[in-house]
Structures are given as C-alpha cells and as structure tokens.
Amino acid sequence: MESKEPNTGTTERERDSGYGLAHAIIIYLVALLLSLPLFIILYPYVPAIELPIGEGYRVDH
C-alpha cells in the first residue's frame, strides 16, 4: 500500500511562499538589530542638513 501525504488544501507554492516570508522577517530583524546600535552611536556625529529657506529647514528628519 502506498502512503500519501494528507491533503491540507494548500498547494506547494502557497506553502513555500510562507517560508519565504518567514525568512524575510528574520533577515529584517537581524539587520535591524545590527544597524540600530550603530545608528544610535553615530547619530550625534552626523551633521544636520538644512535648506536655506527662512530660518532653515532640516531635511534629515
């Protein structure tokens, strides 16, 4: 007798797309954890970018 996988109602492509999303979220979180401390440390040393309009318009935030 042959054993068959249970029919879950999803295609292989639908299952694989969920795994791709999980990998994307993990990569995003790792990148965030690596870059955020560096940003916090270096932010005070980044010069402000201001446009000479009126009293000055800051572009960096």
Backbone torsions as a table, in degrees:
resi	resn	phi	psi	omega
1	MET	NA	143.4	-178.2
2	GLU	-92.1	136.5	175.6
3	SER	-95.1	134.3	179.1
4	LYS	-113.9	148.8	174.0
5	GLU	-70.6	145.8	179.1
6	PRO	-66.1	143.5	179.0
7	ASN	-82.1	110.8	-178.3
8	THR	-95.1	-5.7	179.6
9	GLY	87.0	5.2	177.4
10	THR	-117.9	149.6	178.3
11	THR	-87.0	167.8	179.5
12	GLU	-63.5	-37.3	179.2
13	ARG	-63.2	-40.8	178.7
14	GLU	-64.9	-40.0	178.4
15	ARG	-66.3	-42.1	-179.4
16	ASP	-66.6	-33.9	-179.9
17	SER	-66.5	-31.4	175.8
18	GLY	-67.0	-38.4	177.2
19	TYR	-67.0	-37.0	177.7
20	GLY	-64.1	-38.9	178.5
21	LEU	-66.2	-40.5	179.0
22	ALA	-63.6	-41.2	178.0
23	HIS	-65.3	-39.2	179.3
24	ALA	-63.7	-40.6	179.3
25	ILE	-66.5	-40.9	178.8
26	ILE	-64.4	-43.4	178.1
27	ILE	-62.8	-41.3	178.4
28	TYR	-61.2	-45.2	-178.5
29	LEU	-67.1	-39.1	177.7
30	VAL	-64.8	-44.1	178.2
31	ALA	-62.0	-39.9	178.5
32	LEU	-64.5	-44.1	180.0
33	LEU	-65.9	-30.5	179.2
34	LEU	-81.4	-35.4	-173.6
35	SER	-89.8	-28.8	-176.1
36	LEU	-63.2	-47.1	177.3
37	PRO	-61.2	-38.4	177.9
38	LEU	-63.4	-41.4	177.6
39	PHE	-62.9	-43.8	-179.1
40	ILE	-63.6	-38.7	-179.6
41	ILE	-71.4	-41.7	-173.1
42	LEU	-89.7	-14.8	-175.5
43	TYR	-57.2	-41.2	-179.7
44	PRO	-63.4	-20.4	-177.5
45	TYR	-93.8	-5.3	179.3
46	VAL	-83.9	125.3	-178.9
47	PRO	-68.9	149.0	178.4
48	ALA	-74.5	138.4	177.1
49	ILE	-100.9	117.1	-177.5
50	GLU	-125.2	137.4	173.9
51	LEU	-90.5	138.9	-178.2
52	PRO	-78.7	60.5	178.4
53	ILE	-117.3	118.9	-179.1
54	GLY	63.0	-124.5	179.6
55	GLU	-84.3	-1.0	-178.7
56	GLY	109.9	129.2	-178.8
57	TYR	-114.0	116.1	-178.6
58	ARG	-75.7	131.0	-177.7
59	VAL	-98.5	-22.3	-171.7
60	ASP	-75.5	-7.0	169.3
61	HIS	-144.2	NA	NA
